[in-house]
């Protein structure tokens, strides 16, 4: 009887310890696009002939003290609840130190290229699991002030919203004029539900894998396409079988395919590799590249990435 009671207590304590050590997603808090536009922190860049607008976070941090106060306060609220955080300002500075990185990756042979936006580079550098976008507005009624805020949690790989505060929220009017105090008063009544949504999403990632998109293409004029046969199987079939074996529970969707390309969407890749190190899209696709480079295929391949959750492998050249 004593042994049974001891076993039950031991199991309870072990489960309790595991629960307390439950892994949490890494977060990064950023100002929402709408806030950046309204406050003039917006820039455009040329993406292969198309003008694309993105937030100018660097200028915002250098020019707007309120932004520093708001992100600092939200970072503190999440850190107090045990969430690891990436600081946006620090990531920007780190990225600038790596500015020698080319804005474009190209084939050494044909010059084929895949542009990567400055925002893609920023997110790839941060490698945060979830991006929290925040916007706010200070209201004044007589001597009292309140703050209306909105937070959205976005999966940084799929860009899907996985947590939010519908319609924003307004805190109780206060005589305080300090923005961090107003923000904390407004956020506190919503933050636990918001965190619950984030954690639920992360637990889904742990169980079912991270959702990414992968493209397979071939360079022209190399004599190889996706209908080329090896041992009686077309290259398309070979790649499909590899995906079935290496994705979580064989989960992926082949949305389109020809002899020249395959589009894989909703690809569930493991959160960690066999060494318990973080798995990301580029690393996963490089495993496929190594598989195709080895006999009997002996294919030359090139991997190109665009942000955290999108990558492509091009067969036929470097």
C-alpha positions in Angstrom: 0.0 0.0 0.0 2.8 2.4 0.9 4.5 1.6 -2.3 1.4 2.4 -4.3 1.0 5.8 -2.5 4.6 6.6 -3.0 4.3 5.8 -6.7 1.2 8.0 -7.1 2.9 10.9 -5.3 6.1 10.5 -7.4 4.0 10.5 -10.6 2.1 13.6 -9.5 5.3 15.5 -8.7 6.9 14.4 -12.0 3.9 15.6 -14.0 3.8 18.8 -12.0 7.4 19.5 -12.7 6.9 18.8 -16.5 3.9 21.1 -16.6 6.0 23.9 -14.9 8.7 23.4 -17.5 6.4 23.4 -20.5 8.1 25.0 -23.4 6.8 28.4 -24.4 7.0 30.0 -27.8 9.5 32.8 -28.4 7.8 36.2 -29.0 8.7 39.5 -30.6 6.5 42.6 -30.2 6.3 45.0 -33.1 4.2 48.0 -33.9 1.4 47.2 -36.3 1.5 48.3 -40.0 -1.4 50.6 -39.5 0.4 52.4 -36.6 3.5 52.8 -38.7 1.6 54.2 -41.7 -0.4 56.6 -39.5 2.8 57.9 -37.9 4.8 58.2 -41.1 7.2 55.3 -40.4 6.8 53.6 -43.8 9.1 52.9 -46.6 9.0 51.3 -50.1 11.5 49.0 -51.8 11.7 47.5 -55.2 11.0 43.7 -55.3 11.9 42.6 -58.8 10.2 45.6 -60.4 7.2 45.8 -58.0 7.1 48.6 -55.4 6.3 47.1 -51.9 5.7 49.0 -48.7 7.0 47.9 -45.3 7.3 49.5 -41.8 10.4 51.5 -41.1 11.0 50.2 -37.6 14.4 51.7 -37.3 13.2 55.3 -37.8 10.2 54.6 -35.5 12.5 53.5 -32.6 14.8 56.5 -33.2 12.0 59.1 -33.4 9.1 57.9 -31.2 9.7 57.6 -27.5 6.1 56.3 -26.9 6.9 53.2 -29.1 9.9 52.4 -26.8 7.6 52.7 -23.7 4.8 50.6 -25.2 7.0 47.8 -26.4 9.0 47.8 -23.2 5.9 47.5 -21.1 4.4 44.7 -23.2 7.7 42.9 -23.2 7.7 43.1 -19.4 4.2 41.7 -19.1 5.1 38.6 -21.2 8.5 38.1 -19.6 6.8 38.1 -16.2 4.7 35.2 -17.4 7.8 33.2 -18.5 7.8 33.8 -22.2 11.2 34.2 -23.9 11.3 37.4 -26.0 13.3 38.8 -28.9 13.7 42.6 -28.7 12.9 44.2 -32.0 15.3 47.1 -31.6 18.2 44.8 -30.8 17.4 42.5 -33.8 17.4 45.6 -36.1 20.8 46.6 -34.8 22.1 43.1 -35.2 20.8 42.9 -38.7 22.6 46.2 -39.6 25.9 44.6 -38.6 25.2 41.9 -41.1 24.4 44.4 -43.9 27.0 42.8 -46.2 24.3 40.1 -46.9 23.2 40.4 -50.5 19.7 41.7 -51.2 19.3 38.9 -53.8 20.3 35.3 -54.1 21.0 34.2 -57.6 22.1 31.2 -59.6 25.8 31.3 -60.3 25.2 29.9 -63.7 22.0 31.4 -65.1 21.5 34.4 -62.8 18.0 33.2 -61.8 17.0 35.1 -58.6 14.6 35.2 -55.7 14.2 38.5 -54.0 14.0 38.7 -50.2 12.4 41.8 -48.6 14.0 43.7 -45.7 11.1 42.5 -43.5 11.7 38.9 -44.5 15.3 39.3 -43.5 14.3 40.8 -40.2 11.9 38.0 -39.3 14.4 35.4 -40.4 17.1 37.0 -38.3 14.9 37.1 -35.2 13.6 33.6 -35.6 10.7 34.3 -33.2 7.9 31.8 -33.2 5.2 34.4 -32.8 5.0 38.1 -33.8 2.8 40.3 -31.7 1.5 43.3 -33.5 0.3 46.2 -31.4 -1.4 49.5 -32.0 -2.8 52.0 -29.5 -4.5 55.3 -29.2 -4.7 57.6 -26.1 -8.2 59.0 -25.4 -9.0 62.0 -23.1 -12.2 62.7 -21.3 -11.9 65.8 -19.1 -9.0 65.3 -16.8 -9.0 61.5 -17.3 -7.2 59.5 -19.9 -7.6 56.0 -21.2 -6.0 53.9 -23.9 -7.5 51.8 -26.7 -5.2 49.1 -27.9 -5.2 46.1 -30.2 -2.9 43.1 -30.2 -2.6 40.4 -32.8 -0.5 37.2 -32.5 0.8 36.1 -35.8 2.6 32.8 -36.6 5.8 34.1 -38.0 6.2 31.2 -40.4 2.7 31.1 -41.9 1.6 34.7 -41.2 -1.7 33.4 -39.9 -3.4 35.1 -37.0 -3.5 32.7 -34.0 -4.4 35.1 -31.2 -6.1 38.5 -30.8 -8.3 40.9 -29.0 -11.4 41.3 -31.2 -12.2 44.9 -31.9 -9.4 46.2 -29.7 -10.0 47.1 -26.0 -10.2 50.3 -24.0 -8.9 50.5 -20.4 -10.7 52.3 -17.6 -10.3 56.1 -17.5 -7.5 57.1 -15.2 -5.9 60.3 -13.9 -2.5 58.9 -14.8 -0.8 60.5 -17.8 1.9 57.9 -18.1 1.5 55.8 -21.2 3.0 52.6 -19.7 0.6 52.8 -16.7 -2.4 53.4 -19.0 -1.4 50.5 -21.2 -0.8 48.1 -18.3 -4.2 48.9 -16.9 -5.9 48.2 -20.3 -3.9 45.1 -21.1 -4.1 43.2 -17.8 -7.7 42.2 -18.1 -7.1 40.6 -21.5 -3.5 39.3 -21.4 -4.2 35.9 -19.8 -6.8 35.0 -22.5 -4.4 36.2 -25.2 -1.6 34.1 -23.7 -3.8 31.1 -23.6 -4.5 31.4 -27.3 -0.7 31.7 -28.0 0.1 28.6 -25.9 -2.7 26.6 -27.4 -1.2 27.3 -30.9 2.3 26.5 -29.8 1.1 23.2 -28.3 -0.5 22.4 -31.7 2.9 23.1 -33.3 4.6 20.7 -30.9 2.1 18.0 -31.6 1.5 18.5 -35.4 4.5 20.4 -36.7 5.1 23.9 -38.0 3.3 25.0 -41.1 5.4 26.2 -44.0 5.4 26.4 -47.8 7.9 24.7 -50.1 8.4 25.1 -53.9 10.4 22.7 -56.1 11.6 24.0 -59.5 14.0 23.1 -62.2 16.5 25.3 -64.1 15.9 25.4 -67.8 18.3 23.7 -70.2 19.8 21.3 -67.7 18.2 18.1 -69.2 16.3 17.3 -66.0 12.7 18.0 -65.2 10.3 16.5 -62.7 9.2 13.8 -65.1 12.7 12.4 -65.4 12.7 8.8 -64.3 15.0 7.0 -61.8 14.4 3.3 -61.3 11.0 3.5 -63.0 9.8 6.4 -60.8 9.4 10.0 -61.9 11.2 12.6 -59.9 7.9 14.0 -58.7 7.0 10.6 -57.2 10.4 10.4 -55.5 10.0 13.9 -53.9 6.4 13.1 -52.8 7.6 9.9 -51.1 10.4 11.9 -49.3 7.9 14.4 -48.1 5.6 11.7 -46.8 8.4 10.2 -44.8 9.8 13.5 -43.4 6.8 15.7 -42.6 4.9 15.2 -39.4 2.4 12.4 -40.0 2.9 12.9 -43.7 0.9 16.1 -43.6 1.3 18.4 -46.6 -0.8 19.6 -49.6 0.5 19.6 -53.2 -1.5 22.5 -54.5 -0.1 22.6 -58.0 2.4 20.7 -60.1 3.8 20.4 -63.7 7.0 18.9 -65.1 8.8 22.1 -64.1 7.5 22.9 -60.6 5.7 21.6 -57.5 3.9 23.8 -55.0 3.7 22.3 -51.5 1.5 24.2 -49.1 0.5 23.5 -45.5 3.7 21.5 -45.1 4.0 20.4 -41.4 7.7 20.2 -40.5 8.9 19.0 -37.1 9.6 21.8 -34.5 12.9 20.1 -33.6 15.3 17.9 -35.5 16.7 14.6 -34.3 19.2 16.4 -32.0 16.5 18.5 -30.4 17.7 21.7 -32.2 15.1 24.0 -33.8 14.0 22.9 -37.2 13.3 25.7 -39.7 12.2 25.7 -43.3 15.7 26.2 -44.9 17.1 23.3 -42.8 14.2 21.0 -43.7 14.6 21.8 -47.5 18.4 21.3 -47.2 17.7 17.7 -46.0 15.7 17.2 -49.3 18.6 18.7 -51.2 21.1 16.3 -49.6 18.8 13.4 -50.5 18.7 14.4 -54.2 22.4 15.0 -54.3 23.2 11.5 -53.2 23.2 8.5 -55.4 21.3 7.3 -57.4 20.0 10.8 -58.3 23.2 12.8 -58.1 21.3 16.1 -58.8 22.8 19.5 -58.4 20.4 21.7 -56.4 20.1 25.2 -55.0 18.1 26.2 -51.9 16.6 29.7 -51.7 14.6 31.1 -48.8 12.1 33.9 -48.5 11.4 34.7 -44.9 11.0 32.1 -42.2 8.2 30.0 -43.7 8.9 29.9 -47.4 11.7 28.1 -49.2 12.3 26.6 -52.6 14.7 24.1 -54.0 15.8 24.5 -57.6 17.1 21.4 -59.4 19.8 21.4 -62.1 22.3 24.1 -61.2 23.9 26.0 -58.3 
